[in-house]
């Protein structure tokens, strides 16, 4: 009985250890680069999103999920976060709120925006699958710096998901 318990405990420990090693780690270079982006470029993106919504909607960015190991040298490139995530989000909000009916709907039902990247669930190009509007929160799960030319598709996805939920 004791050896079986030890074997199970050892197996569980090895499984946990392998799961921990499988997770990417964000190093000092990535943390510095994201801090510089958050301080220098992100405030303008956040303001653009809130201006497009027509009110100061809370925007939560899961920076630890958006930071991809080894990509720190690209964070300051506008195509990395802005063209692929923040600008299409703002453009979609602006399109939804283009008239009083849209602005009123956004103010009444949009309680927050969450931006993240989950490698296991983010779509490669079917952008509506990376969006969810639930309980007033627009959850954006898109990979940064991927398919940069798909700006219009991302905007259309934001509009589609919000208009269905509003």
N, C-alpha and C positions, 0 to 999 in steps of 0.2 A: 504494500500500500504506500509506504513512504517513498519508494523508488518511482512509482507511477506519479505521485504528487510532485516529486522533484523533476521528473521528466516533463510534466505539464507546465510547471513553473518555468523551467528552462526554455521550453518552446515558446511560451508567452513572452518571456523576456527577449528572446531572439526576434520574434515577430515585431515587438515594439521597437527594438533597436533598428531593425531594417526599415521600418516605416519612418523613423526619425531621420535616418540617413537618406531616404528617398526624397525628402522635402528639400527644395532648393533653399539655399541660405543667401541672405542679402548681406553683403559685406560692407565695409566702411566706405568704399568708393561709391556704391549705390546709395547709401544713406546720405552721404555728402551731396551727391548729385540731385537727389530728390529734395533735400532741404533747400538747395539753391533754386530749384524749379519752383517749389512751393512759395518761396519768398519773393522771387523775381517775376515769374511769368504767370503763376496760377491766379493771383488776385484779379487780374484782368479777365481771365477765363470765367472765374466765379461771378464777377460782375456782369459779364455778357450773358451768362445763363440766367441770372436773376433779372436782368433787364428784359430779356426775351420772355420770361415768365410773366413779367409785369408786376412782380412783388418779390420781396426778399425770401424766396423759398430756400429752406436749409439744404445745403449740398454736402453730403458726407462722402469723402473719397477714401477708400481703403488703400492708402498709399503702399502699405506693406504687400498688398496683392498686385498692385500695378508695377511695382519695381521688379524687373526681371534680371536675375543675376547675369552680369557681363554686359548689360545694355546701358550702363551709367553714362557712357560717352555720347549717347543719343538723346538723353532726356531733354537737353536744351534745343534740340531740333523741333521746329513747330510741327512736323509731321508725326512725331512720336506720340504725344498725348493730344495735341490740339486738333489736328486734322482728322484723327481717327476716333476721338471720343468727345472732347469738349465742344468744338465748333459744330459738329452735326447735332449734338444735343441742343445747343442754343438755337440753331437754325430751325430745328423741329419744333421747339417751344414757341419760337416766333411765328412760325406758320400756323400752329394751332391757335395762338392768341392774336391772330391778325385782325379780328373784329371783336366788338364788345361781347358777343356770345361766347367766343373762345376764351377771352380774357376772364370773363366771369366764371366759366367752367373751371379754368385752371385755378383761380383763387379759391373757389369753393371746394375743390376736390384734391388738388395736388398739395400734399402735406410735406413732402420731402423728396430728395433725389439721392440715390446711393450709387456710386460709381465704383466698380471693382473689376477684377479679372480672375476668373477661375478657369484654369487651363483645361480642366476636365469637362466643363459644361459650356464654355464660351463657343459660339458658332464660328466657323471659318469664314462664312460669307452670308449665311441666312440670318441677317441682323435682327429681324423681329424675334427670333428664337433666343436672342441674348437680352431681351427686354421683358420686364414683367411690371405691370402696374397693379399693385395689390394694396388695399387698405390705405390708399392715398400716397403710397411711395412708389416712385418710378425707380426700378432697379435696373441698372445698366451693367451688363456683363460682356464687355468687348475687350479683345486683345489690343493693346496699344501697338502702334507701328506695324500694322498688318493690313494689306490691301488698301493702301493709302488712297488709291484712285476711286474707292467705293464711297466717297463722301455722300453723293446723292442718295445712294441706297440706304445709308445710315439715317439720313434725314427723313426719308420716306418711312423707315421703320419706326422712328420716334413718333411721327405724326400718326401712323396707323395704330400703334399701340395706345397712345394717349386718347385719340378720338374714340376708340372702342371703349375705353375705360371711363371717359368723361361723360 
